Amino acid sequence: MARESTTAGEAIQNVRLNKVTIEVKPTTNYDTPCNVGALVGVSNSTMSDIALSGNIHIKVYTTNGDRRLGTINVGGIIGQLNASGSLSNVSRLEEETPGTLTVISSCTNQLGDRNTGGLVGLSNGHIADCTLSNTTVDASQTRGIMVYTGGLAGMARGTVGEHGTTSTSDANGILSSTFDGTIKCGRAYSHTATESEEAVEGHAYAGGVVGYAYWSDQIADNEIFGTIEGPIGDNGGEFQPWENSIYATGGLIGQAYNAPTSGNTTWISFQDVGDNDEANDFYVGKIAGRADTTSQNNTNTSHVSGSWNDIGDTIDASDLPGEETGN
């Protein structure tokens, strides 16, 4: 459903999504977000017991990479989940031939933010007890300033400067959910200062649970299986990081800041993600590409093979230019 589709107030329960195909070209208005999901674009409601069957295909794309483009939030179920909303008990029906879930962001425009996730593009709310299998989250053809890609959510964002309840029933964040599939990273571009606009770093974060966890209450007890594929270059060529852009890839979280984590497990495989290269702002970790000490927890477990550290790089507030406002 496109950005005009919004839920408010009433609970939505016991829904079956069968053989859904949605393809959307975003608006030309730079200031207007585009929110796309198989069930709803934006949700402020309690949504639970969502059953998936058949092949479900969600795609947002552009054909003109030169025009300005605003925020794009695309998720398998919801484009944007607001703070008052929740999503729980998403699963696939048992079928003789299980279907697939494919979530694609294919916007080559270099300006704007891109949040892409198997369940939700951008989440400010509560996600719990969801299971995704046979899923592909593909941002490989997407470009932008902030490009966040995750198996369950592109970005999980709480209230800056505070944490709410730690109760698992309503905590902001992602809890007790499972992802099995493929995640394909996007690319970030920096924005050069002009007479009317400040310079902005480009950020591209990708993770098995979430691309970027920022001030969320909890990222806990999730299980991740499958593959993360690193960013690709133009026309499928060799990837070269754009100047003044930061890349972070992790088996659970691309980057985490003030987002407590615990009890998560990942069996993800890394494909063409490269190695840690701090000189070029490129970070890879079995659990998180980058994380502050608040977001690290030794109860997280990685079964990722290879020589990467659990946390690619430890960060603090000084490493987050312009992000204290929650961008």
C-alpha positions as CSV (number, residue, x, y, z in Angstrom):
1,M,0.0,0.0,0.0
2,A,1.3,3.5,-0.8
3,R,2.1,6.3,1.6
4,E,-1.6,7.5,1.8
5,S,-2.6,4.2,3.5
6,T,-2.4,4.8,7.3
7,T,-3.9,3.0,10.3
8,A,-4.8,4.8,13.5
9,G,-6.3,3.6,16.7
10,E,-8.1,0.3,15.9
11,A,-6.3,-3.0,16.3
12,I,-5.8,-5.1,13.2
13,Q,-5.7,-8.8,13.8
14,N,-6.0,-12.2,12.0
15,V,-5.0,-11.1,8.5
16,R,-3.8,-13.3,5.6
17,L,-1.6,-11.8,2.9
18,N,-1.7,-14.1,-0.1
19,K,0.2,-13.5,-3.4
20,V,0.6,-9.7,-3.0
21,T,2.5,-7.7,-5.6
22,I,3.0,-4.0,-5.1
23,E,5.4,-1.8,-7.2
24,V,5.6,2.0,-6.5
25,K,7.4,4.9,-8.1
26,P,7.9,7.6,-5.4
27,T,6.4,11.0,-5.5
28,T,8.5,13.8,-7.0
29,N,8.1,15.9,-3.9
30,Y,11.4,15.8,-2.0
31,D,9.7,16.8,1.3
32,T,7.1,14.0,1.3
33,P,8.1,10.5,2.6
34,C,7.0,7.4,0.6
35,N,6.0,4.5,2.9
36,V,5.2,1.2,1.4
37,G,4.3,-2.2,2.8
38,A,2.2,-5.2,1.8
39,L,-0.4,-4.5,4.5
40,V,-0.1,-0.7,5.1
41,G,2.2,2.2,4.5
42,V,2.1,3.8,7.9
43,S,0.8,2.3,11.1
44,N,-0.1,3.8,14.5
45,S,-2.0,0.7,15.6
46,T,-1.6,-2.7,17.2
47,M,-1.2,-5.3,14.4
48,S,-1.0,-9.0,15.1
49,D,-1.4,-12.5,13.8
50,I,-0.4,-11.8,10.2
51,A,-0.2,-14.9,8.0
52,L,1.8,-14.9,4.8
53,S,1.1,-17.3,1.9
54,G,2.2,-17.5,-1.7
55,N,4.8,-15.2,-3.2
56,I,4.8,-11.6,-1.8
57,H,6.7,-9.0,-3.8
58,I,7.1,-5.3,-2.6
59,K,9.2,-2.9,-4.7
60,V,9.9,0.8,-4.7
61,Y,11.8,2.0,-7.7
62,T,12.8,5.1,-9.7
63,T,13.7,5.5,-13.3
64,N,15.3,8.9,-13.0
65,G,18.3,8.8,-10.7
66,D,19.1,12.5,-11.2
67,R,16.0,14.0,-9.5
68,R,15.8,14.8,-5.8
69,L,14.1,12.1,-3.8
70,G,12.8,12.2,-0.2
71,T,12.7,9.5,2.5
72,I,11.7,6.0,1.3
73,N,10.5,3.5,3.9
74,V,9.7,0.0,2.5
75,G,8.9,-3.1,4.5
76,G,7.4,-6.5,3.8
77,I,4.4,-5.7,6.1
78,I,4.6,-2.0,7.0
79,G,6.5,0.9,5.5
80,Q,6.7,2.9,8.8
81,L,5.6,1.8,12.2
82,N,5.1,4.7,14.6
83,A,5.8,4.8,18.3
84,S,2.2,4.1,19.3
85,G,2.1,1.0,17.0
86,S,3.1,-2.6,17.4
87,L,3.6,-5.6,15.1
88,S,3.5,-9.1,16.4
89,N,3.0,-12.8,15.4
90,V,3.8,-12.5,11.7
91,S,4.5,-16.0,10.2
92,R,4.2,-18.0,7.0
93,L,1.3,-20.5,6.6
94,E,2.4,-24.1,6.3
95,E,2.1,-24.9,2.6
96,E,3.2,-27.7,0.3
97,T,5.2,-25.2,-1.7
98,P,6.2,-22.3,0.6
99,G,6.2,-18.9,-1.0
100,T,8.7,-16.2,-0.9
101,L,8.8,-12.6,0.5
102,T,10.8,-10.2,-1.6
103,V,11.3,-6.5,-0.5
104,I,13.2,-4.3,-2.9
105,S,14.3,-0.7,-2.8
106,S,15.7,0.3,-6.1
107,C,16.2,4.0,-6.0
108,T,19.5,5.2,-7.5
109,N,18.9,8.9,-6.5
110,Q,21.8,10.0,-4.3
111,L,19.8,12.3,-2.0
112,G,17.3,11.2,0.7
113,D,17.0,8.4,3.3
114,R,16.3,4.8,2.5
115,N,15.0,2.3,5.2
116,T,14.4,-1.2,3.9
117,G,13.4,-4.2,6.1
118,G,11.7,-7.6,5.8
119,L,8.9,-6.6,8.2
120,V,9.2,-2.8,8.5
121,G,11.2,-0.1,6.8
122,L,11.4,2.4,9.7
123,S,10.2,1.3,13.1
124,N,9.6,3.6,16.1
125,G,7.4,1.0,17.7
126,H,7.3,-2.5,19.2
127,I,8.1,-5.6,17.0
128,A,7.9,-9.1,18.6
129,D,7.4,-12.8,17.9
130,C,7.6,-12.6,14.1
131,T,9.1,-15.2,11.8
132,L,10.2,-14.6,8.2
133,S,11.5,-17.3,6.0
134,N,12.4,-17.5,2.2
135,T,12.9,-13.8,2.4
136,T,15.0,-11.4,0.3
137,V,15.6,-7.8,1.4
138,D,17.3,-6.2,-1.5
139,A,18.7,-2.6,-1.4
140,S,21.6,-3.4,-3.8
141,Q,20.4,-0.8,-6.4
142,T,19.5,1.9,-3.8
143,R,21.5,5.0,-3.1
144,G,21.0,7.8,-0.6
145,I,22.4,9.8,2.3
146,M,21.2,7.4,5.0
147,V,20.7,3.9,3.7
148,Y,19.7,1.4,6.4
149,T,18.9,-2.2,5.5
150,G,17.9,-5.1,7.8
151,G,16.4,-8.6,7.8
152,L,13.5,-7.5,10.1
153,A,13.8,-3.6,9.9
154,G,15.8,-1.1,8.2
155,M,16.0,1.2,11.2
156,A,14.7,0.8,14.8
157,R,14.6,4.3,16.4
158,G,13.5,5.3,19.9
159,T,13.3,8.6,21.7
160,V,16.6,10.3,21.9
161,G,17.9,10.8,25.4
162,E,15.6,8.4,27.2
163,H,14.6,4.7,27.3
164,G,11.0,3.7,28.1
165,T,9.8,0.5,29.7
166,T,12.0,-2.6,29.7
167,S,8.9,-4.8,29.6
168,T,9.1,-7.1,26.7
169,S,5.4,-6.6,26.1
170,D,5.6,-3.0,24.9
171,A,9.3,-2.0,24.7
172,N,10.4,-0.1,21.6
173,G,12.6,-2.3,19.5
174,I,12.7,-5.8,18.1
175,L,12.2,-8.9,20.2
176,S,12.0,-12.7,19.9
177,S,11.8,-12.7,16.1
178,T,13.5,-14.8,13.4
179,F,14.8,-14.1,9.9
180,D,16.0,-16.6,7.3
181,G,17.0,-15.3,3.9
182,T,19.2,-12.9,2.0
183,I,20.0,-9.2,2.8
184,K,21.7,-7.1,0.1
185,C,23.3,-3.8,1.1
186,G,22.9,-0.4,-0.5
187,R,25.2,2.5,-1.1
188,A,25.6,5.8,0.7
189,Y,26.6,9.2,-0.7
190,S,27.7,12.3,1.2
191,H,26.0,15.6,0.5
192,T,28.3,18.5,-0.2
193,A,27.6,21.8,1.5
194,T,25.8,24.5,-0.6
195,E,24.8,28.1,0.2
196,S,21.5,26.8,1.6
197,E,22.3,23.4,3.0
198,E,25.0,22.0,5.3
199,A,27.2,19.1,4.3
200,V,26.0,15.6,5.4
201,E,27.9,12.4,5.8
202,G,26.6,9.3,3.9
203,H,25.8,6.3,6.1
204,A,25.1,2.7,4.8
205,Y,24.3,0.2,7.6
206,A,23.1,-3.3,7.2
207,G,22.4,-6.1,9.7
208,G,20.6,-9.4,10.1
209,V,18.1,-8.0,12.5
210,V,18.3,-4.2,11.7
211,G,20.5,-1.9,9.8
212,Y,20.6,0.8,12.5
213,A,19.4,0.6,16.1
214,Y,19.3,4.1,17.6
215,W,18.0,4.7,21.1
216,S,15.6,1.7,20.9
217,D,14.7,0.1,24.3
218,Q,15.7,-3.5,23.4
219,I,17.0,-5.6,20.6
220,A,16.7,-9.0,22.2
221,D,16.3,-12.8,21.7
222,N,16.2,-12.7,17.9
223,E,17.6,-15.5,15.6
224,I,19.1,-14.8,12.2
225,F,19.9,-17.2,9.4
226,G,21.0,-16.7,5.8
227,T,23.4,-14.3,4.0
228,I,24.4,-10.7,3.9
229,E,25.8,-9.5,0.6
230,G,28.1,-6.5,0.6
231,P,27.4,-3.4,-1.6
232,I,28.1,-3.6,-5.3
233,G,29.6,-1.0,-7.6
234,D,28.0,0.9,-10.4
235,N,26.7,-1.4,-13.2
236,G,27.7,-4.4,-11.0
237,G,31.4,-3.5,-10.9
238,E,33.8,-3.4,-8.0
239,F,32.5,-1.5,-5.0
240,Q,34.4,1.6,-4.0
241,P,33.2,3.6,-0.9
242,W,32.1,7.2,-1.8
243,E,34.1,9.9,-0.1
244,N,32.9,11.0,3.3
245,S,30.5,8.0,3.7
246,I,30.5,5.4,6.5
247,Y,29.7,1.7,6.0
248,A,28.8,-0.7,8.8
249,T,27.7,-4.4,8.4
250,G,26.9,-6.9,11.1
251,G,25.5,-10.3,11.6
252,L,22.8,-8.8,13.9
253,I,23.1,-5.0,13.6
254,G,24.9,-2.7,11.2
255,Q,25.3,0.1,13.7
256,A,23.9,0.4,17.2
257,Y,23.9,3.4,19.5
258,N,22.2,3.5,22.9
259,A,20.3,0.4,22.0
260,P,20.6,-2.4,24.6
261,T,21.0,-5.8,23.1
262,S,20.9,-9.3,24.6
263,G,20.2,-12.9,23.8
264,N,20.4,-12.6,20.1
265,T,22.0,-15.3,17.9
266,T,23.2,-15.2,14.3
267,W,24.2,-17.9,11.9
268,I,24.5,-15.4,9.0
269,S,27.1,-15.8,6.2
270,F,29.0,-12.8,4.9
271,Q,29.4,-12.5,1.1
272,D,31.7,-9.9,-0.4
273,V,31.4,-7.6,2.6
274,G,35.1,-6.9,2.7
275,D,37.2,-6.4,5.8
276,N,37.4,-3.7,8.5
277,D,39.1,-0.6,7.0
278,E,38.9,2.2,9.5
279,A,40.9,4.5,7.2
280,N,38.0,4.3,4.7
281,D,35.2,4.2,7.3
282,F,34.3,0.6,6.4
283,Y,33.4,-1.7,9.3
284,V,32.3,-5.3,9.6
285,G,31.5,-7.3,12.7
286,K,30.1,-10.8,13.4
287,I,27.5,-9.2,15.7
288,A,27.7,-5.5,14.9
289,G,29.7,-3.4,12.4
290,R,29.8,-0.6,14.9
291,A,28.3,-0.3,18.4
292,D,28.8,1.8,21.6
293,T,29.3,0.0,24.9
294,T,25.6,0.4,25.9
295,S,24.7,-1.7,22.8
296,Q,27.2,-4.5,23.4
297,N,26.2,-7.6,25.4
298,N,28.1,-10.8,25.9
299,T,24.9,-12.8,25.8
300,N,24.7,-12.2,22.0
301,T,26.1,-15.2,20.1
302,S,27.6,-15.4,16.7
303,H,28.2,-18.5,14.6
304,V,29.5,-16.5,11.7
305,S,32.6,-18.0,10.2
306,G,35.7,-15.9,9.4
307,S,38.2,-13.7,11.2
308,W,36.0,-10.6,11.9
309,N,35.7,-9.4,15.5
310,D,32.3,-9.5,17.1
311,I,32.1,-5.7,17.1
312,G,33.9,-4.1,14.1
313,D,34.4,-0.8,15.9
314,T,33.4,0.8,19.2
315,I,31.7,4.2,18.7
316,D,30.6,7.1,21.0
317,A,28.5,10.2,20.5
318,S,31.3,12.0,18.8
319,D,31.1,9.5,15.9
320,L,27.5,10.5,15.2
321,P,27.6,13.9,13.5
322,G,24.1,15.2,12.9
323,E,22.4,12.1,14.3
324,E,21.6,13.3,17.8
325,T,18.2,14.4,16.4
326,G,17.4,10.9,15.3
327,N,17.9,11.1,11.6
